[in-house]
Amino acid sequence: MEHFDAVIVGAGAAGLFCAGVAGQLGLRVLVLDHSNKIAEKIRISGGGRSNFTNLSVIADNFLSANPRFARSALQGFRPEAFVNLVKRHGIAFHEKHKGQLFCDRSSEDLINMLLAECDAGQVVRWHGTGVDQVRTVQPAGYALDTARGTVQCRALVIATGGLSIPQIGASGFGYQIARQFDLDIVPTRPALVPLTFDAAAWEPYSRLSGLSLPVEIATGDKKTGARFLEDLLFTHRGLSGPGVLQISSYWNAGTAIRINLQDARPAAQTLRDAKDTSRKRLANELATHLPARLAETWVERGPALGLDWQRPVNETSDRALQTLADQLTRWELLPTGTAGYHKAEVTAGGVDTRMLSGQTMESRQSGLYFIGEVVDVTGWLGGYNFQWAWASGYACARAMASKLAQNV
């Protein structure tokens, strides 16, 4: 039986970073993963260039049943600290949009950096090694029965991620371990995911597949909802794009989403101004304010909107123009669901943060830690979830090193 100070289950972003930090703080660390191909979520993120952090991370960018939980870890390891590490490894990167940082070349550069940090900490890595059973051992510690034999450790870290993208190895193992030790789970659901609609109701819009435009999108009320200014993408089955992925994390089944197709511009005034200067038919005038394909589809809805599209704008009543403006700026749609975990970038919900310390990531079960996506902390689209992985992994590593040093 091999003995380690810490065993980290899950060789993704949080697990590898935590292992590297802990190893360099003097702990003997084993990081293992059931997959032979590690860090796949890093590899495929950002179109293969990995949106590895965001320059403007704050706790308000995260969704959780306990919104304040993430503050301590996020403040303890800021984006600048990770950027400095990237720079030390000579990885070229750029800011793409709204503080989002991407590798210039490839996500592989980031993975190689994390592996180099593990090597610097003499971390032992077992890939393609599943865990069959976890049990406590006396006087204080854990034993893990694995495909390569049994290992024993004083601290156990669960960094196995959530249920999103099962095709690259996602599983519910982390939740299984939490339940084994009587830790509560906030119900999980796909997040940062496309929204789907009833096929018959969506048919008029399915022809717009591939069309993208900037919108303001919202759901819920002021207390529980959210609002984003991002691009929307029409698909055959529903809606995707950054705006929809963002709002999906806040959307609840049975509630509508609200879309402002005019991107918060004063549509009513624009149409009233057109009445004074344009003799175009209302349908043609609409096409000057929306992409032509969308305007055409909107017009085809015809009488359902209560508008005479063939009437010239200058003969259209102010009331009718106000009605059209209202429809353009508050288009309500009722999704029937999401594209599911196969298309979700992350998993919302997870290990209840009331079971964990926000400073150390240690659970109520002494010596058992949870970090990264497996925890009920879900970030916005744009590098926030990776920053949570780095920050929670860093907090955990330092806490383990401090605690284990006191128990020597």
C-alpha positions in Angstrom: 0.0 0.0 0.0 1.4 3.4 -1.0 1.0 6.4 1.3 0.5 10.0 0.4 -0.2 13.2 2.2 -3.0 14.0 -0.2 -4.8 12.2 -3.0 -6.6 14.3 -5.6 -9.3 12.6 -7.6 -9.8 14.3 -11.0 -7.0 15.6 -13.3 -8.9 18.5 -14.7 -8.3 22.2 -14.2 -9.0 22.3 -10.4 -7.3 19.0 -9.7 -4.1 19.6 -11.6 -3.6 23.1 -10.3 -4.3 22.1 -6.7 -1.8 19.2 -7.0 0.9 21.5 -8.4 0.5 24.0 -5.6 0.2 21.4 -2.8 3.3 19.5 -4.1 5.4 22.7 -4.2 4.3 23.4 -0.7 6.0 20.2 0.4 3.2 17.6 0.3 3.5 14.2 -1.2 0.6 14.2 -3.7 -1.0 11.7 -6.0 -3.5 12.9 -8.6 -5.4 10.3 -10.4 -8.1 10.2 -13.1 -10.2 7.5 -14.6 -9.5 8.7 -18.1 -6.3 8.2 -20.1 -6.7 11.6 -21.7 -6.7 14.2 -18.9 -7.8 17.8 -18.9 -10.1 17.4 -21.8 -12.4 20.3 -20.8 -9.3 22.6 -20.9 -8.3 21.1 -24.3 -11.7 21.8 -26.0 -12.6 25.1 -24.3 -12.4 28.4 -26.2 -12.4 26.7 -29.6 -9.1 24.9 -28.6 -7.5 28.0 -27.2 -8.9 27.9 -23.7 -10.6 31.0 -22.2 -8.5 30.4 -19.0 -9.7 33.4 -16.9 -11.4 36.8 -16.9 -9.9 40.0 -15.8 -13.0 41.3 -14.0 -13.9 38.3 -11.8 -16.1 39.1 -8.8 -18.4 36.9 -6.6 -21.5 38.4 -8.4 -20.4 36.6 -11.5 -21.3 33.2 -9.9 -24.5 31.4 -9.2 -24.9 29.4 -6.0 -27.5 28.6 -3.4 -25.1 30.5 -1.1 -23.9 33.5 -3.3 -21.3 34.7 -0.7 -19.5 31.4 -0.4 -17.0 31.9 -3.3 -15.8 35.3 -2.2 -13.0 34.2 0.1 -11.3 31.8 -2.4 -11.8 34.3 -5.3 -10.2 37.1 -3.3 -7.4 34.8 -2.2 -6.3 34.0 -5.7 -7.1 36.8 -8.2 -6.9 36.5 -12.0 -3.7 38.5 -12.0 -2.0 35.7 -10.0 -2.9 33.1 -12.7 -1.9 35.5 -15.5 1.5 35.9 -13.8 1.9 32.1 -13.8 1.0 32.0 -17.5 3.6 34.7 -18.2 6.3 32.8 -16.3 5.8 29.8 -18.6 6.1 32.0 -21.6 2.6 31.3 -22.9 1.3 34.0 -25.3 -2.3 35.1 -24.7 -4.7 37.8 -25.7 -7.9 39.5 -24.4 -10.7 38.7 -26.8 -13.9 40.2 -25.4 -15.1 41.7 -22.0 -11.9 40.7 -20.1 -11.8 37.1 -21.5 -8.2 35.8 -21.9 -7.3 33.1 -24.4 -4.1 31.3 -25.3 -2.7 32.6 -28.6 -1.7 29.2 -29.8 -3.4 26.3 -28.2 -5.0 25.0 -25.0 -2.2 22.4 -24.9 0.1 25.2 -23.8 -2.0 25.6 -20.6 -2.2 21.8 -20.0 1.6 21.5 -20.4 2.0 24.4 -17.9 -0.2 22.6 -15.3 1.7 19.4 -15.8 5.0 21.2 -15.4 3.8 22.7 -12.2 2.9 19.2 -11.0 6.4 18.0 -12.0 7.9 20.9 -10.0 6.1 19.6 -7.0 7.1 16.0 -7.6 3.4 15.1 -8.0 2.7 11.4 -8.8 0.1 11.1 -11.6 -2.0 8.0 -12.4 -4.1 8.3 -15.5 -6.6 5.7 -16.6 -7.0 4.7 -13.0 -10.6 4.5 -11.6 -11.5 4.5 -7.9 -13.6 1.6 -6.8 -14.1 2.5 -3.2 -13.2 5.2 -0.7 -13.2 4.4 3.1 -11.9 6.0 6.2 -8.9 4.6 8.1 -7.5 5.1 11.6 -6.2 7.2 13.1 -7.1 9.8 10.6 -7.2 9.4 6.8 -8.6 7.6 3.8 -7.9 4.5 1.8 -8.8 4.3 -1.9 -9.1 1.1 -3.7 -8.1 1.7 -7.3 -7.3 -0.2 -10.5 -3.6 0.0 -9.5 -4.1 -1.1 -5.9 -4.9 0.5 -2.6 -3.5 3.9 -1.6 -3.8 5.7 1.7 -3.7 9.4 2.4 -4.3 11.9 5.2 -6.3 14.3 2.9 -8.6 13.5 0.1 -9.6 16.1 -2.6 -12.5 15.5 -4.9 -12.0 17.5 -8.1 -14.1 15.3 -10.5 -16.2 18.0 -12.0 -19.9 17.8 -12.9 -22.1 16.0 -15.3 -21.6 18.2 -18.3 -20.1 16.8 -21.5 -20.2 13.1 -20.6 -18.6 12.2 -23.9 -15.3 13.4 -22.5 -15.6 11.4 -19.3 -17.8 13.4 -17.0 -19.5 11.4 -14.2 -21.3 11.8 -11.0 -18.5 10.3 -8.9 -18.0 13.4 -6.8 -21.6 13.5 -5.8 -21.4 9.8 -4.9 -18.5 10.5 -2.5 -20.4 13.5 -1.0 -23.4 11.3 -0.3 -21.3 8.5 1.1 -20.2 11.0 3.8 -23.6 12.4 4.4 -23.0 15.7 2.6 -25.9 17.5 1.0 -26.2 18.0 -2.7 -27.9 21.0 -4.4 -29.9 19.5 -7.3 -27.9 19.5 -10.5 -28.9 20.8 -13.9 -27.2 21.7 -17.2 -25.9 25.3 -17.3 -24.4 27.5 -20.0 -26.5 25.4 -22.4 -28.6 26.0 -25.5 -32.4 26.3 -25.0 -34.9 24.3 -26.9 -38.5 24.8 -27.9 -41.6 22.9 -29.0 -40.9 21.7 -32.6 -44.1 22.9 -34.1 -44.0 26.3 -32.5 -40.4 26.8 -33.4 -40.8 25.8 -37.1 -41.0 29.4 -38.4 -37.7 30.2 -36.7 -35.9 27.0 -37.5 -35.2 28.5 -41.0 -33.1 31.2 -39.3 -30.5 28.6 -38.2 -27.1 30.2 -38.2 -28.3 33.7 -37.9 -26.6 35.7 -35.0 -27.3 39.2 -33.7 -26.7 41.2 -30.5 -29.6 41.3 -28.1 -30.6 42.0 -24.5 -31.9 38.8 -23.0 -33.5 38.4 -19.6 -35.4 35.9 -17.4 -37.0 36.0 -14.0 -37.5 39.0 -11.7 -35.2 41.5 -10.2 -34.4 39.4 -7.2 -33.9 36.0 -8.8 -33.4 36.7 -12.5 -30.7 38.0 -14.7 -30.1 40.1 -17.8 -27.3 40.1 -20.3 -26.2 42.0 -23.4 -24.7 39.4 -25.7 -25.1 37.7 -29.1 -28.0 35.3 -29.8 -27.8 32.4 -32.3 -30.8 30.8 -33.9 -30.5 27.0 -34.3 -32.8 24.3 -35.8 -34.1 23.4 -32.4 -34.0 26.7 -30.5 -31.6 29.3 -29.4 -27.9 29.3 -28.5 -25.0 31.8 -28.6 -23.4 33.6 -25.6 -26.5 35.5 -24.5 -28.6 32.3 -24.4 -25.8 30.3 -22.7 -25.6 33.0 -20.0 -29.3 33.2 -19.4 -29.7 29.4 -19.3 -28.0 29.3 -15.9 -30.7 31.4 -14.5 -33.7 30.0 -16.4 -36.2 27.8 -14.6 -38.5 25.3 -16.4 -41.9 26.8 -17.0 -40.7 30.4 -17.1 -40.3 32.7 -20.2 -37.2 34.4 -21.5 -37.5 38.0 -22.7 -35.5 39.2 -25.8 -34.9 42.7 -26.9 -34.2 42.5 -30.6 -33.3 46.1 -30.7 -30.4 45.6 -28.3 -31.7 48.2 -25.9 -32.1 50.9 -28.6 -35.1 53.2 -28.4 -37.1 51.3 -31.0 -40.3 53.2 -30.5 -38.7 56.5 -31.2 -36.8 55.1 -34.2 -40.1 53.9 -35.8 -41.8 57.2 -35.0 -39.0 59.0 -36.7 -39.3 56.7 -39.7 -43.0 57.7 -40.0 -41.9 61.3 -40.6 -39.2 60.4 -43.2 -40.1 57.1 -44.9 -42.8 56.0 -47.3 -41.7 52.4 -47.2 -44.1 49.6 -46.4 -43.9 48.7 -42.7 -42.4 45.3 -43.7 -39.7 47.0 -45.7 -39.0 49.5 -42.9 -38.6 46.7 -40.4 -35.9 45.1 -42.6 -33.8 48.2 -42.1 -33.7 47.6 -38.4 -33.4 43.8 -38.3 -31.4 41.3 -40.3 -33.4 40.7 -43.5 -34.1 37.0 -42.8 -35.4 37.8 -39.3 -37.5 40.6 -40.6 -39.0 38.4 -43.2 -39.9 35.7 -40.7 -41.4 38.3 -38.4 -43.6 39.6 -41.2 -44.7 36.1 -42.1 -46.2 35.9 -38.6 -48.7 38.3 -40.2 -52.1 38.9 -38.5 -50.9 37.2 -35.3 -49.1 40.4 -34.4 -52.1 42.6 -35.3 -50.2 44.7 -37.8 -50.8 45.6 -41.4 -47.3 45.0 -42.9 -48.3 46.3 -46.3 -49.4 49.7 -45.1 -46.8 52.5 -45.6 -45.0 53.6 -42.4 -46.3 57.2 -42.8 -49.9 55.9 -42.8 -49.4 53.6 -39.8 -50.8 54.8 -36.5 -48.6 55.8 -33.6 -50.3 53.1 -31.5 -49.5 50.4 -34.1 -45.8 51.5 -34.2 -45.7 51.5 -30.4 -47.1 47.9 -30.5 -44.4 46.8 -32.9 -41.7 48.5 -30.8 -43.0 46.7 -27.7 -42.9 43.4 -29.6 -39.3 44.0 -30.8 -38.0 45.0 -27.4 -39.9 42.4 -25.3 -40.2 39.2 -27.3 -41.3 36.6 -24.8 -40.6 32.9 -25.5 -41.2 29.8 -23.4 -38.5 27.2 -23.7 -39.5 23.6 -23.3 -36.1 22.6 -22.0 -32.3 22.6 -22.7 -30.0 20.7 -25.0 -28.9 18.7 -21.9 -25.6 17.8 -20.3 -24.2 16.7 -23.7 -24.2 20.4 -24.8 -23.8 22.1 -21.4 -20.5 23.7 -20.7 -20.9 23.3 -16.9 -23.2 21.8 -14.3 -25.1 24.0 -11.9 -25.7 22.8 -8.4 -23.5 20.3 -6.7 -22.0 19.8 -3.3 -23.8 22.1 -1.0 -21.5 24.9 0.2 -23.1 24.8 3.6 -21.1 21.5 3.9 -17.8 23.3 3.1 -15.5 25.9 4.5 -15.2 28.9 2.1 -11.6 29.5 3.3 -10.3 25.9 2.9 -12.8 23.9 0.8 -12.7 21.3 3.6 -16.0 19.6 4.2 -17.6 18.7 7.5 -16.0 15.3 7.0 -12.5 16.0 8.3 -9.8 15.8 5.7 -12.2 15.6 2.8 -12.1 18.5 0.3 -14.2 19.5 -2.7 -13.0 21.9 -5.4 -14.0 23.1 -8.8 -17.2 22.3 -10.7 -18.3 19.6 -8.3 -19.2 22.3 -5.8 -22.4 24.4 -6.1 -20.6 27.4 -7.6 -21.3 28.1 -11.3 -19.7 31.0 -13.1 -20.8 33.1 -16.1 -19.5 32.3 -19.6 -16.2 33.9 -20.3 -13.4 32.3 -18.2 -15.2 32.6 -14.8 -15.5 28.8 -14.2 -11.8 28.3 -14.9 -11.0 31.1 -12.4 -13.1 29.3 -9.8 -11.1 26.1 -10.5 -7.8 27.9 -9.9 -9.0 29.8 -6.8 -10.7 26.9 -5.1 -7.7 24.6 -5.9 -5.3 27.2 -4.5 -7.3 27.7 -1.3 -7.5 23.9 -0.8 -3.8 23.3 -1.4 -2.7 25.9 1.1 -5.2 24.8 3.7 -4.0 21.2 3.4 -0.4 22.1 3.7 -1.1 24.2 6.8 -3.2 21.6 8.5 -1.0 18.6 7.7 2.1 20.5 8.9 0.4 21.0 12.3 -0.4 17.3 12.5 3.1 16.0 11.7 
